[in-house]
Amino acid sequence: MTKPTLILTRPVENAERFAQELSINMKARLDLLFSPLLEIVDLHVKVDLTAYAAVIFSSSNGVRFAPDGGNRVAYCIGQKTIDDAQRRGWDASLMGSTAEQLVQNLAQTSLEGPILHLAGVHQRGDVAGKLKSAGIEVHTVIVYDQRALSLTSEAKHAISSVEPCILPVFSPRTAEILASQIADPRHVIAIALSPSVAAPLAGLPFDKLLISDAPTGAAIHKTIENLMLGPSLA
């Protein structure tokens, strides 16, 4: 039986890490295909932290293009972001796994002085706007861009073939780019990180469009394992 193809559309570094974290059993039972739909680009912005009591990292890309932390406070979304921030010398605290959770948790935190959000050109959740509405002074500096890419010819062929594919999707923007490039994914099982990620994909005729139990890479891994151990792909 042909192995199902797992198509990874995250930026290269993120996709490689996601693949490395698959179990040995899953790696043996899947054909991996890398087709990034976003390229993360450094905007070479000089960031002055002098006036700020803390920073917000809503993704690990913000950490990547930030100065070293010097033990300054950082409020983060997601465990990977925390891990990366701590490696760069930040005193990092987990504020949830989504932008909404971060806003809710920060609104209940005693904050001293303004906060700087180091973000990308394309943002989700309007973190700064919602925190300002909650009475928190937040400034935003854009330090990277997320440029759209096209699916590779190999990925297009896999999606349009009759062989089964599994397609995790991690952001609303990736979902929008994907939806603009495919038309007939009837043999594809898509796994969206969250309902907001699933929304741009809802009109496409997937075999299945699943939503992860939690907005984390670990939950996506678990969904893939459940699929592979189930009757349809076993």
QUIJO-V79498 format. One record per run of one state. SS is the DSSP state (A for helix, B for strand, O for the rest). FROM is the first residue (numbers start at 1). LEN is the number of residues. If there is no record, write none. Layout:
BEGIN
[[SS & FROM & LEN] [SS & FROM & LEN]]
END
This chain:
BEGIN
[[O & 1 & 3] [B & 4 & 5] [O & 9 & 3] [A & 12 & 9] [O & 21 & 3] [A & 24 & 6] [B & 30 & 5] [O & 35 & 3] [B & 38 & 5] [O & 43 & 11] [B & 54 & 4] [O & 58 & 2] [A & 60 & 5] [O & 65 & 8] [B & 73 & 4] [O & 77 & 2] [A & 79 & 9] [O & 88 & 3] [B & 91 & 4] [O & 95 & 4] [A & 99 & 9] [O & 108 & 7] [B & 115 & 6] [O & 121 & 6] [A & 127 & 7] [O & 134 & 4] [B & 138 & 11] [O & 149 & 4] [A & 153 & 8] [O & 161 & 4] [B & 165 & 5] [O & 170 & 2] [A & 172 & 10] [O & 182 & 6] [B & 188 & 5] [O & 193 & 2] [A & 195 & 5] [O & 200 & 8] [B & 208 & 4] [O & 212 & 5] [A & 217 & 13] [O & 230 & 5]]
END
